[in-house]
Amino acid sequence: MTDGGQRQYGPLGTTLVIIPTYNEAENIKPIVSRVRSAVPEAHVLIADDNSPDGTGKLADELVAQDEQVHVLHRKGKEGLGAAYLAGFQWGMDNGYGVLVEMDADGSHRPEELPRLLTALKGADLVLGSRWVPGGRVVNWPKYRELLSRGGSTYSRLLLDVPIRDVTGGYRAFRAETLRGLGLAEVASAGYCFQVDLARRAVLAGFHVVEVPITFVDREFGDSKMSRDIVVEALWRVTAWGVGSRVAKLRGR
């Protein structure tokens, strides 16, 4: 398949859906079951940060029942970004062609994954977007929606990236795209990790496509969003944006 009649895209290869977990005992079995039903050929990697509620043990049970489910037991809670980086590395080391980011709480509906994978046939990175036409959120309080919309708008304008949902975490990458993002240099640990990867993809010249999704707020467990995560995102995005503008001025 081609991008605008110019670039040739190779076959996708096997898909690995990476699901980071920390205290997701109520959610992990249902979400894995939904992924396996929605995309039966895909594999699942549960990256568990030593959850004290027994999520890791439940993951082991799933592995014993299904050869397409895998688990990566991590030493402790190190943040979303660190969990995904470990999952990406595991997936690339094991030869997967597509690596998908998906939350464990059901907010990213597995039933929409086939549309993301179809779009990836002609792209380097596909984002499940809440803020493009056709995208929406369900059961979110107004302040969360305003925070997310504001964060995406601030990031888009400051970083000059043509993406409506810069902070979204439902994504499908080609493995070769991830290899071109300089993952060893990624330091952001919280949700700012998503902004970092999006800006890196744009700066590297990769073709990024947004597909509308319906984001459904979690029914069980607690959100991992915190004041510290918001503060980290704000200062990192600001630093990236200011740094980019200074570099452009010096280059004149």
Secondary structure, DSSP 8 states (H G I E B T S, - for coil): -EETTTEE------EEEEEEESS-TTTHHHHHHHHHHHSTT-EEEEEE---TTSHHHHHHHHHHH-TTEEEEE-SS---HHHHHHHHHHHHHHTT-SEEEE--TTSSS-GGGHHHHHHHHTT-SEEEEESSSTT-EEES--HHHHHHHHHHHHHHHHHHT---S-TT---EEEEHHHHHTTTGGG----STHHHHHHHHHHHHTT--EEEEE-EEE--SSS-----HHHHHHHHHHHHHHHHHHHHHHHHH-
